[in-house]
Amino acid sequence: MLYGGSLLVFVPLNLTEYGQGIWFTLMALGAMSRLADMGFLQLVLTFSGHAKVNSGHSKEEVTAFTQAWRNKVIRLVFPLIFFIGSAILLTQHVHKTAILVWFAYIASLAFFFYLNYFLSYIEGEGDVAFAHFSRGLVYIISFVVTSAGLLYLKGVEALALGMFTGVLIVLIGIKWVRPCVFVFIPPGQEMNVSQLKEEFLPLFRRTSMSWTGGYLGTHAIVPLVYMIAGPVASGFAGMTLNVFIALQNFSNVFLVSIIPKVVGSVAEGTKGFASMTVKKSWIKSIAIFYLMSLVLLVSIKIFPNFFIFQRLLTDINLLFLAVGFGLQISVYAVAIYIRAHKSEPFGVMSIVSSTIGLIVLWGGVNTSFNEWYFIGYLASSLVAALWAVKILNTWRHKVE
């Protein structure tokens, strides 16, 4: 929330509308790092949790296989993300500084992926507090550096500077304070992981589809608006989207924090406890999200000239996002419970629902409703929620 808060306050305060557009377009393009992850870190958490209680493969097997996979992702996927983002940026007459900032930003996200690999592993082993503290520290440091950078640089350079500094300091700090976190399997001592590979890869392919769809359905909206309507429009769309992402992230704390507990409960065979834990956390997340959304809407009505609100879309797009994000929280709760069983039936759903959303958005901007930038997100979320309920019911009849 601190890092997101710095963006939502300091960006409109220190950047022009054009600069705000470049900023949020870079952030949305940076979210392609989800395509480098594509659920990989979630699977690391899940498999390490099962390995801890000797439910499946050993810790050494999981470490050897996932470490090799992580290295391939860093070498191949992040450079591809950089070139795709550069091509999108160049569809508009953007200054070369933006390309340089984009390079530095994607490099910092690659380092963050590297750090998150270890944090996901130990989180699966039950050390949730340390993992969340470390990630939180990255964002706190990034918040301080990004805010200072915006105040003094008055440019998008602060985006890359803040994230890179946060990741670097935490990475060095963990290696100094707790070097045992960083476990390496030398390449010459690779183990026989054929059975793990047979289980992991099909699950990863299905997870990849879910995460790809998740990116297309949410973060791809801003680059699409950038290409169609230009940087100023993408700035307003990106600012509005990030306000709701911040509300969702705060609300999802109740769900994110229970993932290791749910995975552990399923691994130990106490599925009833896992189900009840998810339901209680989902209720808390939904209640908090809509309470904060209501506060936001009332604040906009009372203080329409507040400088942050003047850089937001304050029309029907707010309703589209409020309903859409509420539906996505419900989908996420269902996914947590099913994924804890090493199952991933959300791939096709995610791709199809996101594609529908982008088609609706594309169609909308070519009609008289050309500023309904988030009508597609609402359509995508509705399809995903209905599909998730169907998946849950089918899955229960199959395994319970």
C-alpha positions in Angstrom: 0.0 0.0 0.0 2.9 2.4 0.7 4.4 1.7 -2.7 1.1 2.0 -4.4 0.3 5.1 -2.4 3.4 6.8 -3.6 2.3 6.3 -7.2 -1.2 7.5 -6.6 -0.1 10.6 -4.8 3.3 11.6 -6.2 2.7 10.8 -9.9 -0.1 13.2 -10.5 1.6 15.7 -8.3 4.9 15.7 -10.1 4.2 14.5 -13.7 2.3 16.0 -16.5 -0.7 14.1 -17.9 1.6 12.9 -20.7 4.2 11.8 -18.1 1.5 10.0 -16.1 0.5 8.1 -19.2 4.1 6.9 -19.9 4.5 6.0 -16.2 1.4 3.8 -16.0 2.0 2.3 -19.4 5.5 1.2 -18.2 4.0 -0.2 -15.1 1.4 -2.2 -17.1 4.1 -3.4 -19.5 6.2 -4.4 -16.4 3.3 -6.5 -15.2 4.3 -8.8 -18.1 6.7 -10.2 -15.5 3.6 -12.2 -14.6 4.2 -14.0 -17.8 7.7 -14.9 -16.6 6.2 -16.3 -13.4 2.9 -17.7 -14.9 2.1 -19.4 -11.6 5.7 -20.9 -11.2 6.3 -19.3 -7.8 2.9 -20.5 -6.6 3.9 -24.0 -7.6 7.2 -23.6 -5.9 5.3 -22.7 -2.7 2.9 -25.6 -3.2 5.6 -28.3 -3.8 7.8 -27.0 -1.1 4.9 -27.2 1.3 4.2 -30.8 0.3 7.9 -31.7 0.5 8.1 -30.4 4.1 5.6 -32.9 5.3 7.0 -35.7 3.1 3.8 -35.6 0.9 5.3 -36.3 -2.5 8.8 -35.4 -3.6 11.8 -34.6 -1.4 13.1 -31.1 -0.8 16.3 -31.8 -2.8 14.3 -32.9 -5.8 12.0 -29.8 -5.7 15.0 -27.5 -5.3 17.0 -29.0 -8.1 14.2 -28.9 -10.6 12.7 -25.5 -9.8 16.1 -23.9 -9.6 16.9 -25.0 -13.1 13.5 -23.8 -14.4 14.0 -20.4 -12.7 17.3 -19.9 -14.5 15.8 -20.6 -17.9 13.0 -18.1 -17.2 15.4 -15.3 -16.3 17.6 -16.0 -19.4 14.9 -16.3 -21.9 11.6 -14.7 -20.9 12.7 -11.4 -19.4 14.6 -10.4 -22.6 11.5 -11.3 -24.6 9.3 -9.1 -22.4 11.7 -6.2 -22.9 11.4 -6.4 -26.7 7.6 -6.8 -26.7 7.3 -3.7 -24.4 9.6 -1.7 -26.5 7.6 -2.5 -29.6 4.4 -1.3 -27.9 6.0 1.9 -26.6 7.2 2.7 -30.1 3.7 2.7 -31.5 3.5 6.2 -30.2 6.2 8.9 -30.7 7.9 8.2 -27.3 11.2 9.7 -26.3 14.2 7.3 -26.2 14.4 7.9 -22.4 11.3 5.9 -21.9 13.0 2.9 -23.6 16.0 3.2 -21.4 13.8 3.4 -18.3 11.9 0.4 -19.5 15.1 -1.6 -19.8 16.2 -0.7 -16.2 12.7 -1.4 -14.9 12.5 -4.9 -16.5 15.9 -5.7 -15.2 14.8 -4.8 -11.6 11.8 -7.0 -12.1 14.0 -9.9 -13.1 16.0 -9.5 -9.9 12.7 -9.4 -8.0 11.7 -12.7 -9.6 15.0 -14.2 -8.5 14.4 -13.1 -5.0 10.8 -14.2 -4.9 11.8 -17.7 -5.9 13.6 -18.2 -2.5 10.9 -16.4 -0.6 8.2 -18.6 -2.2 10.2 -21.7 -1.2 10.5 -20.8 2.4 6.9 -19.6 2.5 5.8 -23.0 1.5 7.9 -24.5 4.3 5.9 -22.4 6.8 8.1 -19.3 7.3 5.3 -17.0 6.1 6.3 -14.0 8.4 9.8 -13.8 7.0 8.7 -14.1 3.4 6.0 -11.4 3.7 8.4 -9.1 5.7 11.0 -9.4 3.0 8.6 -8.6 0.2 7.1 -5.8 2.2 10.6 -4.4 2.8 11.2 -4.3 -0.9 8.1 -2.2 -1.4 8.9 0.1 1.5 12.3 0.9 0.2 11.0 1.3 -3.3 8.3 3.7 -1.9 10.9 5.9 -0.3 13.3 6.0 -3.3 10.5 6.3 -5.9 8.8 9.2 -4.0 12.1 11.0 -3.6 12.9 10.4 -7.2 9.6 11.8 -8.3 10.1 14.9 -6.2 13.6 15.7 -7.4 13.8 14.1 -10.9 10.2 14.9 -12.0 10.4 12.1 -14.5 9.7 8.4 -15.2 13.2 7.5 -14.2 12.1 7.3 -10.6 10.0 4.1 -11.5 13.1 2.0 -12.3 15.3 3.6 -9.7 12.9 2.8 -6.8 12.2 -0.8 -7.7 15.9 -1.6 -8.4 17.1 -0.1 -5.2 14.4 -1.9 -3.1 15.2 -5.3 -4.6 19.0 -4.9 -4.4 19.0 -3.8 -0.7 16.7 -6.6 0.4 18.6 -9.3 -1.6 21.9 -8.2 -0.1 20.4 -8.0 3.4 18.9 -11.5 3.3 22.1 -13.0 2.0 23.9 -11.4 5.0 21.3 -12.0 7.7 20.0 -15.4 6.7 22.3 -17.0 4.1 20.7 -20.4 4.7 17.7 -19.1 2.7 19.7 -19.4 -0.5 20.0 -23.1 -1.3 21.8 -24.0 -4.5 22.1 -27.3 -6.3 25.3 -27.3 -8.4 24.6 -28.1 -12.1 26.9 -31.0 -12.0 24.9 -32.6 -9.2 21.5 -32.7 -10.8 19.2 -35.3 -9.4 16.7 -37.6 -11.1 13.6 -35.5 -11.2 11.8 -37.3 -14.0 8.8 -38.1 -11.7 8.6 -34.6 -10.4 8.8 -33.3 -14.0 5.9 -35.4 -15.1 3.8 -34.0 -12.3 5.0 -30.4 -12.5 5.0 -29.6 -16.2 1.4 -30.5 -17.0 0.3 -28.5 -14.0 2.6 -25.6 -15.0 1.2 -25.5 -18.5 -2.4 -25.1 -17.1 -1.2 -22.6 -14.6 0.5 -20.6 -17.4 -2.7 -20.3 -19.2 -4.4 -18.9 -16.1 -1.7 -16.3 -15.5 -1.5 -15.3 -19.1 -5.2 -14.8 -19.1 -4.9 -12.8 -15.9 -2.4 -10.4 -17.5 -4.5 -10.0 -20.6 -7.7 -9.4 -18.7 -6.2 -6.7 -16.4 -2.8 -5.2 -17.2 -3.1 -5.4 -21.0 -5.9 -2.8 -20.8 -3.6 0.1 -20.3 -1.2 -0.7 -23.2 -4.2 -1.3 -25.4 -5.6 2.2 -24.5 -2.1 3.6 -25.0 -1.9 2.3 -28.6 -5.5 3.3 -29.4 -6.0 6.6 -27.7 -2.5 7.7 -26.8 -0.5 8.3 -23.5 -2.8 10.8 -21.9 -5.8 8.5 -22.1 -3.7 5.5 -20.9 -2.5 7.7 -18.0 -6.1 8.3 -16.8 -7.0 4.6 -17.3 -3.8 3.4 -15.6 -4.3 5.7 -12.6 -7.9 4.5 -12.2 -7.0 0.9 -12.6 -4.1 1.2 -10.0 -6.4 2.7 -7.5 -8.6 -0.4 -7.6 -5.6 -2.7 -7.7 -4.4 -1.0 -4.5 -7.9 -1.6 -2.9 -7.9 -5.2 -4.1 -4.3 -5.9 -2.8 -5.2 -4.5 0.6 -8.4 -6.6 0.7 -6.7 -9.7 -0.6 -4.3 -9.8 2.4 -6.8 -12.1 4.1 -6.6 -14.5 1.2 -2.9 -14.3 0.4 -1.8 -14.9 4.0 -3.8 -18.2 4.2 -2.3 -19.8 1.1 0.5 -21.7 3.0 -2.0 -22.7 5.7 -4.4 -24.0 3.1 -1.7 -25.9 1.2 -0.5 -27.4 4.5 -4.0 -28.5 5.5 -4.6 -30.2 2.2 -1.2 -31.9 2.3 -2.0 -33.2 5.8 -5.5 -34.4 4.7 -7.6 -31.8 6.7 -9.6 -30.5 3.7 -12.6 -29.4 5.7 -10.4 -27.0 7.7 -8.9 -25.7 4.4 -12.3 -25.0 2.9 -13.5 -23.2 6.0 -10.4 -21.1 6.2 -10.9 -20.0 2.6 -14.5 -19.1 3.1 -13.9 -17.0 6.2 -11.0 -15.1 4.5 -13.1 -14.5 1.3 -15.9 -12.9 3.4 -13.4 -10.6 5.0 -11.8 -9.6 1.7 -15.1 -8.9 0.0 -16.3 -6.8 2.9 -13.2 -4.7 3.2 -13.0 -4.2 -0.6 -16.5 -2.8 -0.9 -16.2 -0.7 2.2 -13.1 1.0 0.8 -14.7 1.3 -2.7 -17.7 3.1 -1.1 -15.3 5.5 0.8 -13.6 6.2 -2.6 -16.8 7.0 -4.4 -18.1 9.2 -1.5 -14.8 11.0 -1.4 -14.9 11.8 -5.2 -18.4 13.2 -4.8 -17.4 15.4 -1.8 -13.9 16.5 -3.1 -14.2 16.5 -7.0 -11.4 19.1 -7.3 -8.8 17.1 -5.3 -5.7 16.8 -7.5 -5.7 13.0 -7.5 -9.4 12.7 -8.5 -8.7 15.1 -11.4 -6.4 12.5 -12.9 -8.9 9.7 -12.5 -11.8 8.5 -14.7 -14.7 9.4 -12.4 -17.5 8.2 -14.6 -19.2 4.9 -15.0 -15.8 3.2 -15.3 -15.7 3.3 -11.5 -18.8 1.1 -11.4 -17.3 -1.3 -13.9 -14.1 -1.7 -11.9 -15.9 -2.0 -8.5 -18.1 -4.8 -9.7 -15.3 -6.5 -11.7 -12.7 -6.5 -9.0 -15.3 -7.9 -6.5 -16.0 -10.8 -8.8 -12.3 -11.4 -9.3 -11.7 -11.6 -5.5 -14.3 -14.5 -5.5 -12.5 -16.2 -8.4 -9.2 -15.9 -6.5 -10.7 -17.5 -3.4 -11.9 -20.5 -5.4 -8.5 -20.8 -7.1 -6.6 -20.9 -3.8 -8.6 -23.8 -2.5 -8.4 -25.9 -5.7 -4.7 -25.1 -6.5 -3.8 -26.3 -3.0 -4.7 -29.8 -4.3 -2.1 -29.5 -7.1 -4.9 -28.9 -9.5 -5.2 -26.2 -12.1 -8.5 -26.2 -14.1 -8.6 -22.4 -14.7 -6.4 -22.1 -17.8 -9.0 -22.2 -20.5 -11.4 -20.1 -18.4 -8.8 -17.4 -17.9 -7.7 -17.2 -21.5 -11.3 -17.2 -22.9 -12.7 -14.7 -20.3 -9.8 -12.3 -20.9 -10.1 -12.5 -24.6 -13.8 -11.7 -24.3 -12.9 -8.6 -22.2 -10.3 -7.3 -24.7 -12.8 -7.8 -27.6 -15.5 -5.9 -25.7 -13.0 -3.1 -25.0 -11.8 -3.0 -28.6 -15.4 -2.8 -29.8 -16.3 -0.2 -27.2 -13.6 2.3 -28.2 -14.8 2.2 -31.8 -18.3 3.2 -30.9 -20.0 6.2 -29.2 -19.0 4.6 -25.9 -15.3 5.1 -26.7 -14.4 6.2 -23.2 -15.8 3.1 -21.4 -12.3 1.7 -21.0 -13.3 -0.9 -18.4 -16.5 -2.3 -19.8 -14.4 -5.2 -21.1 -13.0 -5.8 -17.7 -16.5 -6.1 -16.2 -17.5 -8.5 -19.0 -14.4 -10.6 -18.4 -14.8 -10.7 -14.7 -18.5 -11.8 -15.0 -17.6 -14.6 -17.3 -14.7 -15.7 -15.1 -16.9 -15.7 -11.9 -19.7 -17.8 -13.5 -17.1 -20.2 -14.9 -15.3 -20.5 -11.6 -18.5 -21.5 -9.9 -19.0 -24.2 -12.5 -15.5 -25.4 -12.1 -15.8 -25.6 -8.3 -19.0 -27.6 -8.5 -17.6 -30.0 -11.1 -14.4 -30.4 -9.2 -16.2 -31.2 -5.9 -18.3 -34.0 -7.5 -15.1 -35.4 -9.0 -12.7 -35.5 -6.0 -14.8 -35.1 -2.8 
